Amino acid sequence: MAEKKTKKGLISHGIASQNRRARYDYTIGETIEAGLALVGPEVKSLRAGRATLAEAWAGERDGEMWLFNCTIPEWQAGSTVARFEPTRPRKLLLHRKQVQELIGNIAREGATIVPMQIHFNEKGRAKVLLGVAEGRKKHDKRHAIAERDWARDKARLMRARG
């Protein structure tokens, strides 16, 4: 998905924020795209690419899915009337069937719902890509790095041969 910026440097559609450590710390199974309930200044801050997903996670509260600990800083050019808490829980907009499926995945031992990226779709709506993940241990992380290095070296050798 190509990132498109307007004259003011704001993102009209494309990736606003990524959780780069998600694929390193977790083994990602299936992914689901969810809508995000935001207030006006939060959207402007997201369009400026100022969100942080490093410590964020998704969970269930009262039968609904929520995004916790995602930091979207206040929009500095905004008025004092529309202030918001930067790390407040934000409701994820999903179909009821998807919510039940994610709650079932959380109930399974070791599964976590990890937000992988926040992006704007073609219509300009903020979406979150959620991954059903299982945590990796240190030796699993090392093994994944070794496999990736070997694949890179193998490709280099094959290119050199012919």
N, CA, C and O of each residue as an XYZ file, in Angstrom:
648
protein
N       0.847     -1.165      0.000
C       0.000      0.000      0.000
C       0.896      1.232      0.000
O       1.674      1.429      0.933
N       0.799      2.040     -1.006
C       1.656      3.221     -1.138
C       1.144      4.338     -0.243
O      -0.059      4.578     -0.138
N       2.072      5.002      0.386
C       1.721      6.108      1.263
C       1.599      7.369      0.436
O       2.500      7.694     -0.338
N       0.501      8.083      0.587
C       0.299      9.317     -0.167
C       0.177     10.460      0.820
O      -0.659     10.430      1.723
N       1.015     11.468      0.643
C       0.974     12.624      1.526
C       0.425     13.824      0.778
O       0.665     13.996     -0.417
N      -0.311     14.646      1.497
C      -0.850     15.867      0.915
C       0.185     16.976      1.048
O       1.298     16.743      1.520
N      -0.187     18.186      0.631
C       0.743     19.311      0.664
C       1.252     19.607      2.072
O       2.411     19.985      2.242
N       0.407     19.442      3.071
C       0.780     19.778      4.436
C       1.570     18.665      5.128
O       1.923     18.802      6.299
N       1.851     17.574      4.427
C       2.601     16.472      5.015
C       1.734     15.472      5.752
O       2.257     14.607      6.454
N       0.420     15.569      5.609
C      -0.487     14.651      6.274
C      -0.774     13.469      5.351
O      -0.800     13.622      4.130
N      -0.985     12.308      5.930
C      -1.232     11.080      5.173
C      -2.706     11.011      4.790
O      -3.569     11.031      5.667
N      -3.010     10.930      3.501
C      -4.400     10.805      3.076
C      -4.813      9.336      3.053
O      -5.919      9.003      3.480
N      -3.945      8.454      2.563
C      -4.158      7.022      2.710
C      -2.796      6.345      2.686
O      -1.861      6.813      2.036
N      -2.705      5.238      3.404
C      -1.444      4.532      3.560
C      -1.172      4.280      5.035
O      -2.041      4.504      5.877
N       0.013      3.823      5.343
C       0.362      3.430      6.703
C       0.658      4.663      7.552
O       1.478      5.504      7.183
N      -0.024      4.756      8.700
C       0.191      5.863      9.629
C       1.168      5.460     10.725
O       1.968      6.282     11.171
N       1.110      4.187     11.170
C       1.990      3.711     12.233
C       2.135      2.203     12.124
O       1.192      1.504     11.751
N       3.330      1.702     12.453
C       3.585      0.262     12.398
C       4.183     -0.211     13.711
O       4.894      0.527     14.392
N       3.880     -1.465     14.053
C       4.502     -2.129     15.191
C       5.552     -3.078     14.607
O       5.244     -4.224     14.279
N       6.781     -2.599     14.480
C       7.825     -3.373     13.807
C       8.294     -4.581     14.612
O       8.788     -5.551     14.038
N       8.146     -4.532     15.922
C       8.606     -5.642     16.747
C       7.603     -6.784     16.823
O       7.926     -7.851     17.345
N       6.400     -6.582     16.316
C       5.361     -7.600     16.439
C       5.776     -8.919     15.792
O       5.602     -9.978     16.395
N       6.318     -8.874     14.580
C       6.712    -10.115     13.899
C       7.961    -10.737     14.515
O       8.212    -11.927     14.324
N       8.743     -9.959     15.245
C       9.933    -10.497     15.912
C       9.549    -11.148     17.247
O      10.020    -12.241     17.560
N       8.706    -10.488     18.024
C       8.342    -10.987     19.351
C       7.264    -12.065     19.320
O       7.154    -12.849     20.262
N       6.470    -12.117     18.258
C       5.341    -13.043     18.193
C       5.342    -13.813     16.881
O       5.870    -13.355     15.868
N       4.738    -14.993     16.925
C       4.432    -15.739     15.716
C       3.008    -15.373     15.350
O       2.072    -15.694     16.083
N       2.837    -14.702     14.222
C       1.531    -14.188     13.832
C       0.782    -15.253     13.042
O       1.299    -15.798     12.067
N      -0.436    -15.541     13.472
C      -1.300    -16.466     12.751
C      -2.135    -15.706     11.749
O      -1.603    -15.173     10.775
N      -3.436    -15.647     11.971
C      -4.309    -14.916     11.062
C      -4.327    -13.424     11.400
O      -3.993    -13.026     12.515
N      -4.716    -12.617     10.431
C      -4.830    -11.178     10.645
C      -6.238    -10.725     10.299
O      -6.889    -11.293      9.422
N      -6.703     -9.692     11.003
C      -8.036     -9.137     10.800
C      -7.916     -7.622     10.761
O      -7.187     -7.032     11.559
N      -8.629     -6.995      9.836
C      -8.648     -5.535      9.758
C      -9.883     -5.033     10.498
O     -10.996     -5.497     10.253
N      -9.677     -4.082     11.405
C     -10.768     -3.540     12.211
C     -10.802     -2.027     12.076
O      -9.772     -1.384     11.873
N     -11.998     -1.469     12.190
C     -12.148     -0.025     12.224
C     -11.755      0.488     13.598
O     -11.596     -0.293     14.537
N     -11.601      1.785     13.714
C     -11.137      2.394     14.952
C     -12.015      3.593     15.260
O     -12.156      4.482     14.420
N     -12.608      3.639     16.451
C     -13.450      4.765     16.859
C     -12.557      5.852     17.439
O     -11.958      5.674     18.499
N     -12.471      6.977     16.740
C     -11.581      8.073     17.127
C     -12.356      9.385     17.203
O     -13.448      9.506     16.647
N     -11.778     10.364     17.898
C     -12.314     11.722     17.896
C     -11.490     12.538     16.898
O     -10.407     12.108     16.502
N     -11.982     13.693     16.492
C     -11.366     14.505     15.447
C      -9.882     14.778     15.586
O      -9.138     14.516     14.641
N      -9.405     15.300     16.732
C      -7.977     15.593     16.864
C      -7.096     14.344     16.786
O      -5.941     14.425     16.368
N      -7.639     13.190     17.187
C      -6.871     11.947     17.090
C      -6.616     11.597     15.626
O      -5.528     11.137     15.277
N      -7.609     11.811     14.774
C      -7.462     11.517     13.354
C      -6.386     12.413     12.753
O      -5.556     11.951     11.970
N      -6.398     13.703     13.118
C      -5.384     14.623     12.592
C      -3.994     14.213     13.048
O      -3.041     14.284     12.272
N      -3.869     13.789     14.286
C      -2.584     13.347     14.803
C      -2.124     12.081     14.082
O      -0.940     11.932     13.782
N      -3.055     11.172     13.807
C      -2.732      9.960     13.048
C      -2.289     10.305     11.631
O      -1.335      9.720     11.118
N      -2.972     11.246     11.002
C      -2.609     11.642      9.644
C      -1.220     12.249      9.597
O      -0.555     12.198      8.562
N      -0.771     12.824     10.707
C       0.589     13.362     10.792
C       1.597     12.250     11.068
O       2.802     12.502     11.074
N       1.119     11.010     11.298
C       2.000      9.866     11.522
C       2.623      9.852     12.899
O       3.775      9.444     13.049
N       1.885     10.291     13.917
C       2.461     10.444     15.242
C       2.036      9.374     16.239
O       2.305      9.530     17.430
N       1.386      8.298     15.811
C       0.933      7.248     16.725
C       2.061      6.269     17.045
O       2.997      6.102     16.264
N       1.952      5.625     18.212
C       2.914      4.621     18.633
C       2.172      3.342     19.030
O       1.279      3.369     19.876
N       2.552      2.232     18.414
C       1.929      0.939     18.701
C       2.849      0.004     19.480
O       2.506     -1.163     19.666
N       3.990      0.474     19.936
C       5.003     -0.394     20.528
C       4.475     -1.187     21.727
O       4.780     -2.374     21.848
N       3.715     -0.582     22.590
C       3.222     -1.249     23.798
C       1.735     -1.582     23.707
O       1.138     -1.988     24.704
N       1.134     -1.422     22.547
C      -0.318     -1.584     22.409
C      -0.722     -3.049     22.339
O       0.051     -3.904     21.907
N      -1.947     -3.322     22.771
C      -2.530     -4.650     22.688
C      -4.047     -4.505     22.616
O      -4.598     -3.483     23.024
N      -4.712     -5.519     22.102
C      -6.165     -5.508     21.990
C      -6.736     -6.551     22.929
O      -6.167     -7.628     23.106
N      -7.865     -6.218     23.526
C      -8.495     -7.140     24.462
C      -9.996     -6.938     24.510
O     -10.544     -6.044     23.864
N     -10.648     -7.785     25.286
C     -12.093     -7.784     25.382
C     -12.523     -7.067     26.659
O     -11.945     -7.257     27.730
N     -13.552     -6.240     26.513
C     -14.167     -5.575     27.664
C     -15.664     -5.487     27.395
O     -16.083     -4.880     26.409
N     -16.463     -6.082     28.254
C     -17.923     -6.061     28.138
C     -18.417     -6.601     26.798
O     -19.376     -6.072     26.234
N     -17.775     -7.643     26.287
C     -18.200     -8.269     25.041
C     -17.799     -7.508     23.789
O     -18.261     -7.844     22.698
N     -16.953     -6.494     23.912
C     -16.475     -5.723     22.767
C     -14.958     -5.738     22.769
O     -14.335     -5.962     23.807
N     -14.363     -5.500     21.613
C     -12.909     -5.457     21.504
C     -12.438     -4.005     21.610
O     -13.029     -3.096     21.027
N     -11.359     -3.814     22.371
C     -10.794     -2.487     22.612
C      -9.304     -2.521     22.347
O      -8.654     -3.551     22.526
N      -8.766     -1.394     21.923
C      -7.332     -1.214     21.719
C      -6.790     -0.463     22.927
O      -7.167      0.682     23.178
N      -5.900     -1.118     23.675
C      -5.345     -0.536     24.901
C      -3.909     -0.082     24.675
O      -3.169     -0.676     23.891
N      -3.534      0.971     25.369
C      -2.146      1.443     25.457
C      -1.565      1.909     24.126
O      -0.344      1.948     23.973
N      -2.387      2.254     23.186
C      -1.918      2.841     21.931
C      -1.786      4.345     22.164
O      -2.745      4.997     22.577
N      -0.619      4.888     21.905
C      -0.379      6.297     22.171
C      -0.598      7.112     20.899
O       0.106      6.941     19.903
N      -1.589      8.002     20.955
C      -1.818      8.978     19.894
C      -1.728     10.334     20.572
O      -2.655     10.730     21.277
N      -0.620     11.060     20.372
C      -0.450     12.329     21.080
C      -1.461     13.375     20.638
O      -2.029     13.294     19.549
N      -1.674     14.366     21.513
C      -2.627     15.423     21.212
C      -2.179     16.234     20.003
O      -0.985     16.441     19.782
N      -3.148     16.683     19.234
C      -2.889     17.527     18.073
C      -2.577     18.930     18.591
O      -3.418     19.563     19.230
N      -1.379     19.408     18.317
C      -0.918     20.663     18.891
C      -1.669     21.881     18.366
O      -1.837     22.853     19.103
N      -2.121     21.860     17.126
C      -2.797     23.015     16.558
C      -4.270     23.070     16.959
O      -4.974     24.017     16.608
N      -4.734     22.064     17.687
C      -6.144     22.001     18.055
C      -6.502     22.962     19.167
O      -5.632     23.499     19.852
N      -7.787     23.168     19.334
C      -8.266     24.048     20.399
C      -8.245     23.292     21.722
O      -8.083     22.072     21.748
N      -8.408     24.018     22.807
C      -8.388     23.403     24.137
C      -9.696     22.698     24.445
O      -9.773     21.964     25.430
N     -10.731     22.898     23.632
C     -12.036     22.287     23.877
C     -11.987     20.780     23.629
O     -12.578     20.017     24.394
N     -11.308     20.344     22.596
C     -11.323     18.935     22.185
C     -10.081     18.185     22.667
O      -9.431     17.507     21.872
N      -9.741     18.292     23.943
C      -8.593     17.566     24.487
C      -8.986     16.110     24.718
O     -10.153     15.804     24.959
N      -8.002     15.215     24.641
C      -8.247     13.802     24.889
C      -7.018     13.200     25.559
O      -5.926     13.765     25.502
N      -7.205     12.071     26.182
C      -6.100     11.365     26.826
C      -5.337     10.572     25.762
O      -5.950      9.790     25.036
N      -4.025     10.750     25.651
C      -3.261     10.101     24.573
C      -3.284      8.571     24.593
O      -3.193      7.954     23.532
N      -3.403      7.942     25.762
C      -3.370      6.477     25.824
C      -4.722      5.880     26.206
O      -4.772      4.765     26.725
N      -5.803      6.587     25.964
C      -7.121      6.068     26.356
C      -7.469      4.817     25.552
O      -7.002      4.668     24.423
N      -8.284      3.911     26.113
C      -8.731      2.745     25.341
C      -9.630      3.194     24.198
O     -10.497      4.050     24.380
N      -9.422      2.613     23.018
C     -10.202      2.971     21.840
C     -10.964      1.746     21.348
O     -10.411      0.650     21.251
N     -12.225      1.947     21.044
C     -13.082      0.841     20.624
C     -12.729      0.405     19.214
O     -12.533      1.232     18.324
N     -12.649     -0.924     19.020
C     -12.408     -1.496     17.698
C     -13.759     -1.855     17.079
O     -14.606     -2.469     17.728
N     -13.945     -1.471     15.841
C     -15.216     -1.691     15.153
C     -15.133     -2.976     14.337
O     -14.509     -3.023     13.277
N     -15.777     -4.013     14.860
C     -15.774     -5.338     14.237
C     -17.192     -5.897     14.207
O     -18.058     -5.452     14.961
N     -17.424     -6.869     13.338
C     -18.686     -7.584     13.339
C     -18.734     -8.488     14.572
O     -17.695     -8.903     15.087
N     -19.933     -8.787     15.033
C     -20.105     -9.592     16.243
C     -19.440    -10.967     16.103
O     -18.865    -11.482     17.061
N     -19.522    -11.554     14.908
C     -18.919    -12.864     14.659
C     -17.388    -12.782     14.798
O     -16.762    -13.680     15.360
N     -16.797    -11.695     14.279
C     -15.356    -11.507     14.402
C     -14.946    -11.319     15.861
O     -13.914    -11.836     16.290
N     -15.754    -10.579     16.624
C     -15.459    -10.372     18.046
C     -15.467    -11.705     18.775
O     -14.566    -11.977     19.570
N     -16.467    -12.542     18.521
C     -16.548    -13.846     19.176
C     -15.360    -14.725     18.808
O     -14.831    -15.451     19.651
N     -14.945    -14.657     17.548
C     -13.792    -15.434     17.094
C     -12.514    -14.980     17.815
O     -11.715    -15.812     18.245
N     -12.324    -13.662     17.945
C     -11.136    -13.144     18.635
C     -11.161    -13.478     20.124
O     -10.123    -13.801     20.700
N     -12.327    -13.405     20.749
C     -12.442    -13.759     22.167
C     -12.099    -15.228     22.360
O     -11.448    -15.592     23.339
N     -12.535    -16.076     21.429
C     -12.176    -17.495     21.481
C     -10.678    -17.707     21.354
O     -10.112    -18.569     22.027
N     -10.023    -16.916     20.485
C      -8.568    -17.020     20.318
C      -7.830    -16.562     21.576
O      -6.794    -17.127     21.928
N      -8.358    -15.542     22.251
C      -7.732    -15.074     23.492
C      -7.838    -16.138     24.570
O      -6.909    -16.332     25.355
N      -8.993    -16.840     24.607
C      -9.207    -17.865     25.622
C      -8.223    -19.029     25.467
O      -7.867    -19.687     26.444
N      -7.788    -19.273     24.223
C      -6.806    -20.325     23.982
C      -5.498    -19.904     24.636
O      -5.130    -18.731     24.575
N      -4.815    -20.809     25.240
C      -3.602    -20.480     25.992
C      -2.496    -19.950     25.082
O      -2.197    -20.541     24.044
N      -1.901    -18.844     25.477
C      -0.761    -18.288     24.766
C      -1.102    -17.353     23.633
O      -0.195    -16.761     23.049
N      -2.377    -17.189     23.290
C      -2.747    -16.317     22.174
C      -2.953    -14.882     22.657
O      -3.524    -14.652     23.724
N      -2.492    -13.942     21.877
C      -2.616    -12.520     22.158
C      -3.071    -11.828     20.881
O      -2.737    -12.271     19.782
N      -3.825    -10.755     21.018
C      -4.228     -9.967     19.857
C      -3.299     -8.755     19.822
O      -3.337     -7.906     20.713
N      -2.466     -8.683     18.786
C      -1.440     -7.649     18.668
C      -1.784     -6.725     17.504
O      -1.981     -7.200     16.385
N      -1.860     -5.404     17.744
C      -2.042     -4.488     16.624
C      -0.733     -4.361     15.850
O       0.306     -4.052     16.433
N      -0.780     -4.596     14.547
C       0.433     -4.597     13.746
C       0.651     -3.285     13.013
O       1.791     -2.859     12.829
N      -0.431     -2.640     12.592
C      -0.294     -1.340     11.949
C      -1.616     -0.600     11.972
O      -2.685     -1.206     12.045
N      -1.527      0.717     11.910
C      -2.688      1.576     11.715
C      -2.496      2.218     10.350
O      -1.436      2.771     10.056
N      -3.520      2.142      9.528
C      -3.427      2.725      8.199
C      -4.757      3.358      7.816
O      -5.782      3.135      8.459
N      -4.714      4.143      6.762
C      -5.915      4.742      6.208
C      -6.226      4.019      4.900
O      -5.349      3.860      4.050
N      -7.481      3.581      4.740
C      -7.854      2.895      3.509
C      -8.129      3.914      2.406
O      -7.923      5.111      2.605
N      -8.590      3.451      1.252
C      -8.811      4.321      0.106
C      -9.875      5.376      0.381
O      -9.844      6.460     -0.202
N     -10.816      5.060      1.270
C     -11.864      6.025      1.620
C     -11.394      7.023      2.673
O     -12.119      7.961      3.007
N     -10.182      6.826      3.200
C      -9.650      7.739      4.201
C     -10.037      7.387      5.622
O      -9.915      8.225      6.516
N     -10.499      6.175      5.853
C     -10.905      5.750      7.196
C      -9.743      5.048      7.894
O      -8.989      4.302      7.269
N      -9.610      5.295      9.190
C      -8.532      4.691      9.967
C      -8.871      3.233     10.263
O      -9.960      2.923     10.746
N      -7.931      2.350      9.968
C      -8.103      0.916     10.204
C      -6.898      0.390     10.969
O      -5.794      0.923     10.854
N      -7.123     -0.666     11.753
C      -6.057     -1.323     12.506
C      -5.946     -2.752     12.000
O      -6.953     -3.449     11.873
N      -4.729     -3.188     11.711
C      -4.497     -4.574     11.324
C      -4.112     -5.334     12.581
O      -3.057     -5.092     13.166
N      -4.982     -6.264     12.997
C      -4.768     -7.046     14.211
C      -4.257     -8.426     13.838
O      -4.733     -9.029     12.876
N      -3.298     -8.924     14.589
C      -2.774    -10.262     14.368
C      -3.019    -11.139     15.581
O      -2.796    -10.717     16.716
N      -3.481    -12.366     15.342
C      -3.617    -13.339     16.423
C      -2.239    -13.962     16.585
O      -1.748    -14.643     15.685
N      -1.620    -13.726     17.733
C      -0.208    -14.049     17.898
C       0.043    -14.948     19.092
O      -0.713    -14.959     20.064
N       1.134    -15.705     18.989
C       1.643    -16.485     20.120
C       3.048    -16.001     20.393
O       3.842    -15.827     19.468
N       3.359    -15.784     21.656
C       4.665    -15.255     22.034
C       5.795    -16.213     21.702
O       5.637    -17.431     21.786
N       6.936    -15.652     21.324
C       8.126    -16.451     21.046
C       9.070    -16.381     22.222
O       9.173    -15.357     22.897
N       9.756    -17.477     22.459
C      10.806    -17.489     23.470
C      12.107    -17.037     22.811
O      12.182    -16.918     21.588
N      13.124    -16.786     23.623
C      14.380    -16.247     23.105
C      15.013    -17.175     22.063
O      15.517    -16.706     21.043
N      14.990    -18.480     22.314
C      15.604    -19.407     21.363
C      14.822    -19.460     20.054
O      15.407    -19.687     18.995
N      13.499    -19.251     20.115
C      12.704    -19.205     18.885
C      13.073    -17.985     18.050
O      13.138    -18.062     16.823
N      13.315    -16.859     18.717
C      13.704    -15.639     18.013
C      15.050    -15.833     17.332
O      15.239    -15.415     16.189
N      15.988    -16.470     18.033
C      17.308    -16.719     17.450
C      17.214    -17.648     16.249
O      17.896    -17.445     15.245
N      16.361    -18.674     16.357
C      16.168    -19.617     15.266
C      15.586    -18.910     14.036
O      16.006    -19.180     12.911
N      14.627    -18.013     14.245
C      14.024    -17.271     13.135
C      15.063    -16.388     12.451
O      15.070    -16.275     11.225
N      15.938    -15.765     13.230
C      16.996    -14.928     12.654
C      17.960    -15.779     11.840
O      18.366    -15.383     10.747
N      18.332    -16.956     12.367
C      19.247    -17.848     11.651
C      18.634    -18.319     10.332
O      19.321    -18.368      9.312
N      17.344    -18.665     10.348
C      16.661    -19.091      9.116
C      16.625    -17.969      8.085
O      16.852    -18.205      6.899
N      16.341    -16.760      8.533
C      16.290    -15.618      7.620
C      17.666    -15.333      7.008
O      17.771    -15.042      5.816
N      18.723    -15.421      7.832
C      20.093    -15.220      7.329
C      20.472    -16.286      6.307
O      21.082    -15.985      5.281
N      20.103    -17.543      6.597
C      20.430    -18.625      5.685
C      19.693    -18.446      4.355
O      20.269    -18.675      3.292
N      18.434    -18.041      4.413
C      17.675    -17.822      3.176
C      18.312    -16.712      2.350
O      18.363    -16.809      1.124
N      18.793    -15.673      2.994
C      19.444    -14.574      2.289
C      20.755    -15.048      1.660
O      21.033    -14.732      0.504
N      21.569    -15.808      2.415
C      22.831    -16.327      1.883
C      22.601    -17.298      0.733
O      23.333    -17.276     -0.257
N      21.582    -18.153      0.861
C      21.261    -19.113     -0.188
C      20.860    -18.390     -1.475
O      21.272    -18.785     -2.565
N      20.057    -17.334     -1.346
C      19.654    -16.571     -2.514
C      20.858    -15.890     -3.153
O      20.940    -15.801     -4.378
N      21.780    -15.416     -2.348
C      22.993    -14.772     -2.867
C      23.845    -15.780     -3.615
O      24.380    -15.464     -4.678
N      23.983    -16.989     -3.081
C      24.758    -18.045     -3.741
C      24.112    -18.462     -5.065
O      24.811    -18.679     -6.054
N      22.805    -18.571     -5.085
C      22.102    -18.980     -6.303
C      22.254    -17.908     -7.389
O      22.398    -18.230     -8.568
N      22.220    -16.646     -6.986
C      22.398    -15.559     -7.953
C      23.814    -15.584     -8.522
O      24.009    -15.329     -9.711
N      24.809    -15.890     -7.678
C      26.206    -15.906     -8.107
C      26.481    -17.071     -9.074
O      27.318    -16.966     -9.971
N      25.768    -18.164     -8.874
C      25.978    -19.351     -9.730
C      25.433    -19.164    -11.135
O      26.026    -19.647    -12.099
N      24.351    -18.493    -11.256
C      23.823    -18.433    -12.613
C      22.759    -17.484    -12.723
O      22.199    -17.307    -13.804
